[in-house]
Amino acid sequence: MHAKHSERRLGLWGKRVASLRLAINWLLLWASFQTSQAAPIDSPKTPGNDRPARLDRVPRITRLNGVPTLQVDGQPFLIVGAQCDIWRSTRQDERTLAFFDGYKAMHATVVSVGIPWSKIELAKDHYDFKFLDWFVEQARRRGLRLILNLFNSNVCGKVQEGASPGAYPQYTPDYLLSAPQDYQRMQLPGPWTYDAGGPPMCPNDPRTLERERLLCAQIARHLLAADAVGTVIMIQIDNEFYYQQWAGKRPEDEKSIRCHCRFCEEKWPQAAWKDGEDFMFHAFADYVRALTETIGEIYPLPLYLNSPWWPPHVLPIFLERCPRLAVVGVDGTFDPREPNMLSRSQVGRNIPFAAENPTEEPKTRLNLDVLPYYTLIGQWGIGNLLWECSPPRTVVEDPVARQRYGAALYPIRWAQWPIAQARGTERLLGWYALRELAQDLAVDKQGNYLATNAPGTVVVKTSYFIREGARARLENAGTFKVDWNQLHIEVRDSAAGILVKSSAREFVLALPRGRLVFSGMNALECVEGRFEADRFTPERTFPVEKQGDAFVIQSEEPKVIRLKVNP
């Protein structure tokens, strides 16, 4: 129906002229792209070799025992940490530092921050990386890795927060926003109006794409030259494409709405699109392909997008059209009970990555102690990041939430090498809790559930997901037993944990808290310590309680324990 309407309006000759005009625009962009790719890269070189030295150890996503795994410095790396909200991080003040300090104390492996375009390209072709370098330095000092979220031309359907000039934060630079005749914003039909910070830049304008592509090239070159120790391990391209935020009521038929600027009007008749949404997603995918190709040719870090509740059929549009796109991460994994956003995202060549679990959501806060385990052993994913919203619904500033998330991260951080090596094999036993909530719960100012029922309970039932190598099962009880690798184990009072068989008589236990009863052996020796890569550093003997023929390991604090079994 849309194509016929367009043909009636343009006529056959007008349609051909529009096609020619669009082809010329994209031909010019392609020529510019090819020219810039031939430009020399200002980066360190290996003596006698034109290849930059850093390229030999760039992080990459591989498969280890068939399980997708991020490799950093040649070692498996499990992503557990959080992204700081853009309002707090952009100020680079004491609250920003508290975020970094808090996640170091919680034993995160990585943190993530937004990098607005306007903070890098201060004026047209004037690039300054002090803002970006500040984050790299804060992470490096604390032994954290860093993921960059490039907040460029489309941030949740916005170019800035608010409508007034100088709105904070501003994503797209002034020189683009002040020249609408040169850089096209999306144009919407009829009565529909975007949030005051929108609409975003139109992905079908080749002039905007060229500017953002040049920005991405500058960032890639800078990281390759300046980030000598490889603190930055991944990059997110823009943020939540086509997350429509409306001023007023949300349209009932949102899928029919698309941009009607002159570039989109020229492109619309060129294919039989399913609807306006299909048209826009393909436009964004073509846009992303140009950006990922640019970065990848210079510094091939893993690149990803994040999906703000996109329908599953959308993810392959990006993954098929963008070969250098490693993964589409997902927002909003609140609860390990499936189906959820993470389980629905496993389509095409996508791999599991819980990229933003918002701390403003009470279910996220309830499941802080299990979400990393769900992602890593339930879904065999590459990692789990919270999205720390603005105060007061943070984790850093909530002592109870901070303790629970920190206890969950400690065993993963300090046993990530044996865990990663055992995923996908029969050498791993893992578990996490699945919680059923009471009805009519209240929520406190920090976003935590409060019971309003007579028993005063938030959770009315707990069951468990149990992973035994390649097999998985559910146990509908708060306590469960496992016969695994000649061990007889009873697990109590433990929301999550992982046990890895490292040799014929040795095991590694990664335990946030809980009570495990082992039987079927003559002796059990336990040593508490930490792993750095494949090297275990013992710290102290862990006391084991003997009860008849059984041995009891009990801890209220997170531990990594090496077990030696005498059968």
Secondary structure, DSSP 8 states (H G I E B T S, - for coil): -HHHHHHHHHHHHHHHHHHHHHHHHHHHHHHHHHHHHTS-----B-TT-SSBGGGGG--EEEEETTEEEEEETTEEE-EEEEEE-HHHHHT-SHHHHHHHHHHHHTT-SEEEEEEEGGGTEEETTEE--HHHHHHHHHHHHTT-EEEEEEEEEEETTBSBSSSSTT-SSB-S-HHHHT-TTTS-B----TT--B-TT---B-TT-HHHHHHHHHHHHHHHHHHHHH-TT--EEEEEEEESTT---BSSS--TTGGG----SHHHHHHGGGS--SSHHHHHHHHHHHHHHHHHHHHHHH----EEEEESS--GGGHHHHHHH-TTEEEEEEE----SSSS-HHHHT--TT----EEEEETTSHHHHHTTTTHHHIIIIIS--SEEEEEE-STTS-STT-HHHHHHHHHHHHHHHTTHHHHHHHTTSTTEEEEEEEEEE-SS-EE-TTS-EE--STT--SEEEEEEEEEETTEEEEE-SSSEEEEETTEEEEEES-SEEEEEE-SSSEEEEEESSEEEEEES-SEEEEEEEEEETTEEEEEEE---EEETTEEEEEESS-EEEEEEEE-
